[in-house]
Amino acid sequence: MNPIADILARQGMLVLDGGLATELESLGCDLDDPLWSARALLDSPDDIREVCRRYLSAGADCVATATYQASTPGLAAAGLSHPEIATLLRDAVSLVVEERDRFWEDPSNRLGRSRPLVTASVGPYGAYLADGSEYRGDYGLSAADLYDFHADRWADLAGTAADVMACETTPSLEETLAYCRLAAVSGSPTWVSFQCPDERSLADGTPLVEAVAVCHEEPNIVAVGINCTDPRLVSALVQRARESTDLPVLVYPNSGEEWDAGSKTWIGAPTPTDWASRAREWREAGASGIGGCCRVGPADITSIRQALFG
């Protein structure tokens, strides 16, 4: 089963959602916490529902769960027991599925649309560390170590009604190998999206073509992508990815600012981005799905949808 290919067969392109934390903060959520956006699962799940509604209304064909930073060790450090963690992760998916289903029940939302997907977001080991290392990939851990780190959360999420496991901001070859093994063991449709600081490589220096080739060999990897990367790099990265695979390539860059892990703030100026023009450019480069990451909101997603579908 390839839910990404299915929706692409029906409508040609996939519109992704935008930044979750960006919208949660706009609703007044305090995310200055090691759990970051996952903190809202404990404190304000209704705000997560509202963000889902915003992105679905904006035109997103898939919406992500708030589990990017909800690792098993991270939740345990916040005081949750293992049964409580499993319940929280299942509930994190259920609330997004419920909002997707509620949206789809309205016939007016079905015009020119496919039934949106729900993606179970899996953040990298660096997200758990909360020290910015997801932008470096310098963990010093093997693929086996990273498999063990992700395994419990993966099992909990893979057993839910999520359509796809979305491995995001992947900075290293070792973590890519871990995700491919997790997808193989669970049989879950999975996408792996990479964090790239330049036009050729992952954050750890691995050539993108090499990491994508590894994903291409695993049958349960249904798409690859680039996320939380400067929009200026995306076209070249899509072309690189296309050298190694015919899988769908999904792109959801950030606003172009740089994350400062010490101050926990975005620094520098955003990259001036006309999202409609960029969406058409990235489609020409070979992207099959387009959305946004940090500091990209519903209005930007609407611009992308209008550019792709008129």
N, C-alpha and C positions, 0 to 999 in steps of 0.2 A: 504493500500500500504506500502510495506517495501522494499525500494530500496537497503538496506544493504543485506537483505536476498536474494533478486533477483540476485545481483552480486555474492554473495557467492554460490548460486545454480549453476551459470554458470562456476565459476572458482575455487571454493573451499576456497580461501583466498583473503583478501583485502589488498592491499598495500596503506598505507596512505602517505601523503606528509610529509615534514619536517618543520623546523622553518621558518616562514615568515620573521620576523624581522632580523634574521641572514643573509638572502639573500638580503634583502633591504639594510642593512648596507654595504654589499659587493659591492653593486652598488653605494655607496656614499650617501645614504639617511641619513640625520641627524634625529634620532628618540629620541633625548633628549627633550622630550615634553610630557605633560600629556596625549596626545593622543597616544603616542608610535607608533606602526606600522600603526595605523589609520591615522597618520599625512600624510602618503603618498597618501591617498585618496584626500587630498587637494592640496598637493604640487607636487606629481610625480606619477600619476596613471599609466603612461606607465611603470614605474619600477615594479609595481604590476603585470602588464601583463607579463613582462619578467620573473618574479619569477614563475608565473603560467606555462609558457612555459618550464622553467628549470625542474620543478617537473614532469610535464607530460612527458617530454622527458626522465627523469630519471626512469620512470616506475610507477608513482603514479596512483592509481585507483580513487583517489578523491583529489580535490584541494579546499582549504579553502579561503573564502573571508577575506579581511583586516578589519573586523568589530569587532574583539575581544575587542578592547578598545574603540570602537565607540558607547558609550552609549549616550542616548539622553541628559542627564545632562552634560556629558563631551563635547559633540559637541556644546551645547548651551553656555557653558562657553568659548568655542573658538570663539563665536560670530555668530553662525549660528541660523537662525530662525527655527521654527518648520517645515514649508514647505521645507526649504533648507535641513534640516536634513533628512526628508523623501526622498527627491530626491537623496541625497548623498548615503543613504543606498541602495536604489534601484540601483543606478549606480554602487555601489560597487559589487553587485551581477552580474549585467549585464556584466561588463568587464571580470569577471572570466568565466561566461557562454560563452561569445564570444570566449575567448581563448580556452576553452574546445572544443567548436564546430569547431573552425578552426583546431585544432589538429586532431579531429576525421574525418574531411573531407578528410584527406590524407589516402588513402587505406593502405599505408605501416605502419601506426600507429595502424591498427586494428589487426595485426597478433598476435594471442595469447592474445588478450586484450578484455576486456569489455569496453563499453562506460563509461568513467570516470564520477564520480559524482561531483557535486558542493555542498559544505557544507557552510551554513551561520554560521559563527563563532560568538558565544555569550560568551563573557568573564564575569567573576563574578563581583559582586559589588566591591570587592577589587581591581580589575583592574581600575575601575573608581577612586578609592581613590588614586591609585598610591603610596601606602605606604607599599607594601609588604603583606598586610593583606589577600590576596588570598592564602598565604602560612600559614595562622593562622586560618582564619575563625571566628575571634573574632569581628564580626561587632556589636553585640548587637541588631540586627534587627530580627523581626519575619519573618516567611514565607510570611505573608500577606504584610509586608513592602517591601520585596524583589520582590514579584510579581508586586507590583505597580512600583518599580524601573525599572524592565525589560519590562513592558507591552508595552510601546510605541515602543521601538526598535523592540520588538518581532513582533508586528503587521506589522510594515514596512517590516521586513525581510520575514515573513511568507507569505506575498503577492507577493513574487517574484518567479522566476523560479529556485531557489535553490532546490536541491533534499532533503536535510536534514538540520534540525536545529541542530547545534553542540554546546552543552553547555560544555565549557571547563574549566579545572583547578578548578572544583567545590570543595570548601573546607569544606562544612558544610551540615548537614542534613536539616537545614532551607532553604538553597538555593536549595537543591535537591527537597524539597517539592514545592517550588515556580515554578521550571522548570516543574515538573510533572503537576501542575495545568495549566501552560501556554500551554503545549502540549495538554492537555485535551480540553481546551477552543478553541484552534485554529485548532485542528485536524491534526497538522503538524507532519510528521515523525521526530523524535528527538532522538539524542543520548546525554547521560549525562556521562561526563568523569571526574574522580575524581583526586584531588591532595592528595597524601598520603606521609607522612614523614617517615612511617615505614611500616612493612609488614602486618599490621592489620587494620589500621584506617585512616579516613580522617583527614585533618589538625585540625579540631575542636575536635577530639577525638572520633567521632562517628565510631563504628565498620563498616568496609566496607561492611560486609555481611548485615547489617541493611539498609544502604543506597541503596545497590543494590536491596534488597527485595522491597523497596518502589518503585523503578523504574519498577521492574518486574510486579507490579500490575497495571501500567498505560499502556493501550493498544497502545498508540501512541509513547511510548518509544521503539525504534527499536533496540537499542544496548546500552551497557554501556561500560565504558572504564577507563583507567588510563593514565594520561598524566602529563607532567612536573614534573616527579618523577625520582629519581635515577634509572638507569637501573638495579642495583643490586637487587632492591626490586620487580621487575616486575613479575617474575615467581610465587613467593609466593602470590602476590596480585591477579594474574589471578586465582589461585587455590581458594583463598578466594571468589572471585566474583562468581566462578562456584558453590559454595555452595548454592547460593541464586537464581540462574537464569540459564535458558538455552538460553537466548538471546546471540547474538554475543558479545564477549568481545574484545574491541579494545585497543591496547596499543601503546602509542607514548611518550616514556620517553624523558627527556632532556639529556644533556651531563654528568650530575652528579655533576655539579657545583652548587653553592648556590647563589641565587639572593640577593644582598644587596640593599635594597630600598633607603637607605640614599645616597649612592654614585652612584646608578643606574648602577651598574656593577655586573658581575658575578665573584665570588671569589672562591678560593680553586682550587684544581686540578680536571680536568675532570676524570670521571671513565673510565679506559681503557676498550674499548668496541669493540669487533669484531662483527660488526653488523650482518654479515651473520650467525655466530654461535649463537648469541643471538636470531635471528629471528627463527632459527630452534628450539631452546630451548623453546621459548615462544609459538610457535605453539604446541609443545609437551605438554606444561602446559595447553593448552586449548584456546589460543588466536585465534581469527578469523581474525583479522586485525592488521597489524603492520606497524609502521612508526616512526617518530621522532618529537620532539618538539624543544625547544630553543637550538640553536647551533648544530643542526643536519641538514646536508645539502643534496643536490642532490646526491652527490657521495655515501653517506650512504644509501639513498633510493634505488639507483641502486644495492648496495650490498644486501639489503634486498630482492629485487625482484628476483635477481639471486639465492639467497639461497632458496626462496620459490618455484620458478618456473623453475629453471635451465637455 
